[in-house]
Amino acid sequence: MALVQLSYFSRPAEGVNLKQDVKSIVNTARRRNRENWVTGFLMFRHDLFTQVLEGQREVVSQLFQRICTDPRHEGVVLVGCETIRKRRFAEWSMGFLSLQEANRELILRYGESPHLDLRQLDHRSLVEFAAEFSAAAVDRALPELLEVR
């Protein structure tokens, strides 16, 4: 079976309690992803979810369909999906960080201003941003990242 990497954006639905619902999303994702050999990384801010998922094509496709119908998400947009040889987030059943933790230097590598709109990135740039973001966070040992590993 083919290994794929998929990225998407969505908005939190009206009435979503980010603190409570993100914790629930991450906890459920970690359990299900381990069971299905899915890896990935979720980034969020008050108005945006951005996620990269990796796994077997059929499993990732089914997961993405569930996300599309999840009432906590609105405006789900597939950024890209490609076959990969090696996982980029192999150590994460579901890593996550608030985009508020991104440092200015990293943001400026991907955009022209400190107010980077991740929706402007293509799939590969988004994956690279997530990989650098997660590595920088591990280096700084952010509590919310280590909590969900």
HELIX and SHEET records of a PDB file:
HELIX    1   1 LEU A   18  ASN A   36  1                                  19    
HELIX    2   2 ARG A   57  THR A   69  1                                  13    
HELIX    3   3 LEU A   99  GLU A  101  5                                   3    
HELIX    4   4 ARG A  104  TYR A  110  1                                   7    
HELIX    5   5 LEU A  118  GLN A  120  5                                   3    
HELIX    6   6 HIS A  123  ARG A  140  1                                  18    
HELIX    7   7 PRO A  143  GLU A  147  1                                   5    
SHEET    1   A 5 HIS A  73  THR A  83  0                                        
SHEET    2   A 5 LEU A   3  PRO A  12 -1                                        
SHEET    3   A 5 LEU A  48  GLN A  56 -1                                        
SHEET    4   A 5 THR A  39  ARG A  45 -1                                        
SHEET    5   A 5 GLY A  95  SER A  98  1                                        
END                                                                             
